[in-house]
Structure formats: C-alpha cells, structure tokens
Amino acid sequence: MSVWDDLVGQAPVVAQLSSAADGTGGGMAHAWLFTGPPGSGRVTAARAFAAALQCTETPRGCGHCASCHQVLQGTHADVEVVRPQGLSFGIKDARALVLRASSSPSGRGRQIVLFEDADRATEGAANALLKAIEEPPPRTVWLLCTPSAEDLLVTIRSRCRQVTLQTPPITAVADMLVQRDGVDRDTAEIVARAAQGHISRARLLASDEQMRRVRAEVVAVPRRLTGVSPAVAAAETLVKAARAEMEAQASELNETETSALRKALGESEKGRMPRGTAGALKELEERQKSRATRLLRDALDRTLLDLASYYRDVLTIQLGAGSELVNIELGPELRTAAGASRPEDTLRRLDAVMDCRERLAANVNPQLAFEALTLALRTG
C-alpha cells in the first residue's frame, strides 16, 4: 500500500514524483503544474504528492502513517485544498488564498496549496497568485492542476515544474475496476471503453445503473434521427438527461452545505434563524447557483463526448482503421451506420458535435444548441 496506488497507468509520473518527494533524484520545486486530459488523475497525482511530501516515514508516501491518511482524507492542517465551486475563481478569493498560503506550517513539514481546476482563475486572480508563486515562503509548495499548461498565464507556468499525465490505457482502467471495486470483468471492460480512459467516469458508470441507462440513451440518439420532429425531441431528451445528472449532484451538495451553515449560524429547534444571518444564506445560495451552472455545463459536455464516441466508431469502421470500438456492444448497429454513409458525412457530424461544444462555452441556450446539433446530425 502507498499513496500512489490510485494512480492508474501513470508509472513515469509516479517515478518522477516519488523521486522528488524522497529527494533521491533531486528535482524538488516550490511550484508544480499537473496537466492531463479529464479523468487522467491529475488531482489524484497532486494529492498523492502532497501526502508524500508530508509523510513521516521512509520512503515517503507510505500510505499508512497519520500524515498520509490525513492528506488523503482532506483533513491535514498544512494542506490547503482549493476547489472552485463556480464558473470562475475571482481576485477576492485569490488574495485570501495567498494570505493563507503565506502562513507557516503547524508542524515540521510544508505548507501545501493544492489548487484544483486552476484554469478557472480569472486574469486578475492569476496575477494575484503570480507574486506568491514567484516568491513563496521557504516551506510553501504550490500544486496547480489544469487540463493543459496553456490554460495558465505563461508567467505562472514558466515558474512551475510540469507533471504531464496521459489518458490511462483501457485495460489498466478495467483492471482497476475489477481489483479495487469488485466489478465483474465484462462490465469493467465495457464501462472502461465507454469512459474512454476517464477513471472517475468509469467508476461512476460501473457503480450506477441509472448512469449507464442515461449513456445508453445518448448513444441511441443517432438511430432516432429519422425526421425533423424526432431530431427536436432527441435534443430535448439529451438536455433533460444532462440536467437530471446535474440536479442529482447539486441537490446532495446543496442540502449538506445549507444544513451545516444554518446550524453554524444558530438555527433554532423550530427552524428559525437569528437576525442578521440572511446575508450569509443568500451568499451561499448564489455560490450554489454558480456551481449548478458549472455542473450542468460539465454534464452537457459529457453528453456530447458520448455522442462523439458513436461517430468516432462509425468513422473507424469506414476507414478500416482497426482500432478498438468505444461502443463495442453496438457493433452491428455501428457497421450498418458505417455502410449507410460516407466518411465525409461522419466527419461533418463530428464537426457538428464540436461546434455544439463551442456554442455551449459561449453561453448559448442548451436547448437551442442541441436542436441545431441534432438537425445537423440528421442531414449529415
């Protein structure tokens, strides 16, 4: 057992980080940038590295000492984890974070700031962080996580040591599901392909039958596009599925946060709140709305990627590429679709999916964006 066990298919990264934590190969830096495609495990890698840096055993990163356990559980006093809840991370939050990062660690270890989704920092926030990353206190270490190095200011990334994760192999993800989560081999291989190497997505699909049904509805859309009316209906189905996924995630988080805040503010046994607490509750509500918007965008994007995987498989068959299919269970249907169209038609459909992603990023109404998509998919 070690803190590196949850990193799937990332042996070079484990070697780089464990060497830096142990000090055996040099290479320790005050700022690190973890990059990699969604689901590759960049936050997992950063958390494991933080645990190894705080570990009290040799070699570092034992996974069983108190420090390792606290970091992995998110309770270590000297590891500040930042998770932007909304669409962006503003300058006010950045200044508060810089102030906290400048404090001395409570123990002999380091003061570590683990910033998930650092690409959500606004330009003002990034500039506020730059000075702290340029000249941090001697025992402060910054761990920034973004999909790509280009997502950060060049002045920030030039001061970080980069750790690049790759999409883990499908077989490695399937093995992880079987060995750690007890998923049967057939299901593990299907969901690992469906998740396209996205570890969290694979685990969710393996454990939640409802999510598997939702995904099945998404990849069933192409065969339902028989006319304009079915295409519009399919768009509505896709948006509703994404919204339902978002609401399931948000409602659980909102209920826990609201309950905890009301209790902290002195809620009475009859549910009445003291005077002067309405502002704090309103601020929490605004943060939750912003997070819901982000969760919806993420759910819509996952829907589009699932849809793109269908046309990727069709194109693979049309070109005789010989690559494994993502939706292998739909083999006969995919071969029929491949024979009924040309590669250039499939490429146009893939372009339509990518165009829809861009429209959503530009804040176009999801229903309108998906209607334009399904109509484009119908005509090819």
C-alpha angles and dihedrals in degrees: 000000000000140000089261095063095096093056105099120204095348104115095145091051092049090051092050096048098041090051091052093046093049093043089227097122101025118229099123113152137180093234130038131187117207113198134174142121119291112288095018091114104252093147090044089053092049092049092049090050091050089052091049091050091052095041116122096202135077123273093035117245099042092159095216107068120097093255094052091047093049094050093048090048092047096242103106111126094218099047114082111196116198118197114175106223099194137043093283144018110232136211093257091058091044093055091049090050093050089052092052092045091056093062120104118254116258093230139030094282131077136289103242128193114197108192112192116199092010087170088076090070112113119233091260092049092048091052090050090053094046096073092050092049092046094052110017123170111271095259099039121105124189120209112189123187124201136149091242137011088235089066090076133062111275089235090060099043091047088062095050132081106234126229113191120200124196130214103272118243116265091238091054092051092048091049090051092052092050098044101038105025100032094236115161114254098246094051092043093055093046096050093041089057092043091052090049093221095317100138099197091046091050092051091048093050091047094051102036118061091187090059090051089053091049091052091047089056090052096052089044091062097087093062091050096057095099097133146353095277095049089047092055090046090050090054090053091049092052094049092046091051092052092045091050090052090050094048092050090054097040098045093057093047093044095050093051094046096045093048092049093048095047089051092048091050092054107263111190125233088258092055096255120143126219119250116274096032098098092088094056092048091048091051090052090049091053091050090050091051090051091049091049089055090052093046090051092051090049091050092048090049092051088051090054093048090051089051091048090053089062093056091041088059092047091052091047090057094044093053094041089232093159093220119142115266119246092212096041092160088065093056099129093045092048092051090050091050090047092054093048096058143033128253090248089057090053092049090053090052091051089049089052090055091051091047089054090053089054092049091052090049087054089055098252114164105272095225092053092044092051093045089054088048098050092046089052091048091051094056097035 
